[in-house]
Amino acid sequence: MQQPSIIEYWTKQARQQSALESTRKHIFEVLALRLQPDTAHTFKPALDAIDDLQHLEQLHRAAILAENVEDFRRALEANGS
């Protein structure tokens, strides 16, 4: 069985990083549009610390469904962030 090349490894890493950044951006957009634009950036440190794409996707859905800032804060805290 052939090992993946270093180029394939870095390409995969770059795609993963791009997906993480894109999902974080979408979370900020939803929070800014639906809730309070100034408050959205208070979540930046917590969201930047998350490197699990599935977790960020769940938080994106939570941001869409949140009725207020506290709803999203609870979703973020419930997932250990």
N, C-alpha and C positions, 0 to 999 in steps of 0.2 A: 504494500500500500504506500502510495506516494504522500509525503508530507506537504502541506501547503507551503507555498513560497512566502518569503518575507513580504513581497508585494501584495499577495492575496491577504495576508494577515493585516497589513496596514490599511489596505482598502476596506476590509471589513470593519476595522476599528474606526476609520473615518466615517463610514456610513452610520455606524452606531452612534458616534458623537453627534453627527448631523441630525439624526432622528431625535436624540435627547434634547438638543438645542431647539429644534423645531417644535417639539411638544411643549417645552417650557414656554416658548414664545406664544403658543396658542393659549396656554393657561393664563398668561398675563393679559392677553387680548380679551379673553372672556371676562376675567375679573374686572378689567378696566371698563368694558362696555356695560356689563350687567350690574356691577356693584359700585365701588368707589375707585376712580382712577388713582388717586393718591395712595390709597391703602393697598392696592395691588402689589406695589413694589416692596411692601413690608414682608411679603412672603418670599422674596427673591433668595435670601440666604438659605432658607429651608429647601426651596425647590432646586437650587443649584447643587445642593449636597446629595440629591437623589440621582443615582446612576442606574436605576432600574427602569427601563422603558415601560414595562407593563404597569408599574406603580405610578409613573407619571401619566400614563393614559387613563388610569382610574381617577387620578386627581383632576384631569381635564374634564372627565364626565361629571365629577363632583362640582367643579366650578360652573359648569353649564346648569346644573340642577340647584345650586345654592340660591337660597332666597335672600341671604345677606352675608356679610363678611364672617360672622360667627359660624354660620353653617359650613363655610369652606374651612375655617380654622379648625373646627371639630373634625372634619374629614382628614385634614392634614395630620392632626394629632392622633387620630384613631389608627393611622397607618405608621405610627412611630416616627414621625418626622418632626 
